[in-house]
Every structure is written in structure tokens, then in C-alpha cells.
Amino acid sequence: MISVVDDKPVSIVYRKEPNRYLIGKRYELELARKLYKLGFAVIRAPASGRKAKRIPYPDIVAIKKRNILVISVKYRSTLGTIYISEDELRKMINFANRSDGIMIVAVKVKELGDWRVVQLSNTCNIEKVILTVDMIRNAKRLEDWLRESKLV
């Protein structure tokens, strides 16, 4: 935007706070690209957490050789506890059971630098999932988890 002060044009830059949706989208796309490069067919659900009321679906679905990953993506700039709500968990369980998929939470923490994976049980009957700092820190790196799961 350009404004005029004392008959001289002055540029005024408005700095917006980062939009949480756009930050989440950025990291969902980063993970989707990474999985694609590892040989997965990948679908990102652009409205998974927004107004997706009628048909529940996760952030990302990745498929390779009949193995289906149902993925919730979480990003944090600093290491801290992550909560997965009952609603999000219910949607993931529903999708995973219908697709016979493997439920995982992919976590990227800026200070850890790489993607970490926490696998959830499709039969979990809990109100919410809490990923503690130690759970995240000790979680397997994405590539290691995929290798151990024989998916790459």
C-alpha cells in the first residue's frame, strides 16, 4: 500500500501474522512430496480440518503396494506436547477402518529437523491422544519407520 505523507509517497508494509492454515498446508505439502519421492501415491485432503463434516478424511493418504497410510500432520516450531482431539481421532479411525489403513501421526518439529512418526492403533478407544515431548523426541524418523515397516 502506498500512502502520502507531506506530499511525498511513502510505502507502508503491513505485516500479517502467519496463518495457521497456510503453515499447516505448507508442511502437509512437504510431507506429501517426500512420500511421493519415496514411491507412494499421495493424496492431500485440502479441507481435512476445515468444514469437512459429512465425510471424514485425514490430512494425507499415502498408498504403496496395497499399504495405506492414514496420516495426521502436525508441525511445531518448538518441541512441545501435541494433542489430537477426539473428533480428529474419530475421523482417522473411521477412515483407517474403512480402508484397512495404518494410522500415523507425522510430526515435524523445527528444532529436531526431520519428520517423526508415531503409529496409532485403529482400535484405540480413547477421548484424545496426547503426544508428550519424550514420545516425539524418541519417535522414529520417517524413513526409519518406513524401512522397519517394510514400506520402502
C-alpha positions in Angstrom: 0.0 0.0 0.0 1.2 3.5 -0.8 0.3 6.4 1.4 1.1 10.1 1.1 2.9 12.0 3.9 3.9 15.6 3.4 3.1 15.4 -0.3 5.6 12.5 -0.7 4.6 8.9 -1.4 5.5 6.5 1.4 5.3 2.8 1.3 3.6 1.2 4.2 4.0 -2.5 4.7 1.6 -4.4 6.8 3.0 -7.5 8.4 0.5 -10.2 8.8 0.8 -12.9 11.4 1.3 -16.3 9.8 -2.0 -18.0 9.1 -2.1 -21.4 10.9 -3.9 -23.0 7.9 -1.2 -21.9 5.5 1.6 -23.1 7.8 -0.2 -26.5 8.1 -0.7 -26.7 4.4 2.9 -26.0 3.7 4.1 -28.9 5.9 1.4 -31.2 4.6 2.7 -30.5 1.0 6.3 -31.0 2.2 5.4 -34.4 3.6 3.3 -35.3 0.6 6.2 -34.5 -1.8 8.6 -36.6 0.4 6.3 -39.6 0.4 5.8 -39.2 -3.4 9.6 -39.3 -3.9 9.7 -42.5 -1.8 7.3 -44.2 -4.3 3.9 -43.6 -2.7 0.8 -42.5 -4.4 -0.2 -39.5 -2.3 -3.4 -37.6 -1.8 -3.6 -34.5 0.3 -7.0 -33.6 1.7 -7.1 -29.8 1.5 -10.1 -29.3 3.8 -9.5 -32.2 6.2 -9.7 -30.0 9.3 -12.0 -27.3 7.9 -15.7 -27.7 7.3 -15.2 -31.4 6.4 -18.2 -32.5 8.4 -20.0 -35.1 6.3 -17.2 -37.3 5.0 -14.3 -37.7 7.5 -10.8 -37.9 5.9 -7.3 -37.4 7.2 -4.7 -34.8 6.2 -2.8 -37.2 3.8 -3.5 -40.6 2.4 -0.4 -42.4 1.0 -0.6 -45.7 -0.8 2.2 -48.1 -1.9 1.8 -51.7 -2.9 -1.6 -52.0 -1.2 -0.4 -50.5 2.0 -2.4 -47.5 3.0 -1.1 -44.8 5.4 -3.8 -42.6 7.0 -1.8 -39.6 8.2 -2.4 -36.7 10.5 0.3 -34.0 10.0 1.5 -31.8 12.9 4.1 -29.1 12.8 5.6 -27.2 15.8 8.4 -24.7 15.7 9.5 -25.8 19.2 9.3 -29.2 20.9 6.1 -29.5 23.0 3.2 -31.7 23.8 0.8 -32.3 20.9 -2.9 -33.0 21.4 -5.1 -34.9 18.9 -8.7 -34.2 19.6 -11.5 -36.8 19.9 -13.1 -35.5 16.7 -9.9 -35.8 14.7 -9.1 -39.2 16.2 -12.6 -40.4 15.4 -12.2 -39.3 11.7 -8.9 -41.0 11.4 -10.2 -44.3 13.0 -13.2 -44.2 10.7 -11.1 -43.7 7.6 -8.4 -46.2 8.6 -11.0 -48.9 9.4 -12.9 -48.4 6.1 -9.6 -48.5 4.1 -7.8 -51.1 6.2 -5.1 -48.4 6.6 -2.3 -47.8 9.1 -2.9 -44.7 11.3 0.1 -42.5 11.9 0.8 -39.0 13.2 3.7 -37.4 11.3 5.3 -34.7 13.4 7.8 -32.1 12.2 9.5 -30.0 14.9 11.7 -27.3 13.6 14.4 -27.9 16.3 14.5 -31.7 15.5 14.7 -31.0 11.8 13.1 -34.1 10.3 9.8 -35.9 10.2 9.0 -38.2 13.2 6.3 -40.9 13.1 4.0 -42.1 15.9 1.8 -45.0 14.9 -1.7 -45.2 16.4 -3.9 -48.2 16.9 -7.0 -48.4 14.8 -8.8 -49.9 17.7 -7.9 -47.2 20.2 -11.0 -46.2 22.2 -9.9 -43.0 23.9 -11.1 -39.5 24.0 -7.9 -37.9 22.7 -4.3 -38.7 22.1 -1.5 -36.8 23.8 2.0 -37.0 22.3 4.4 -36.0 25.0 7.8 -34.3 24.4 9.6 -37.6 25.1 7.3 -39.6 22.7 8.0 -37.1 19.9 11.8 -36.9 20.7 12.0 -40.7 20.8 9.7 -41.4 17.8 11.3 -43.0 14.8 12.4 -40.8 11.8 10.0 -41.2 8.9 12.5 -43.1 6.7 13.5 -45.5 9.5 9.8 -46.2 10.3 9.0 -46.9 6.7 12.0 -49.1 6.3 11.2 -51.1 9.5 7.6 -51.4 8.4 8.9 -52.7 5.0 7.2 -49.9 3.1 10.3 -48.7 1.3 
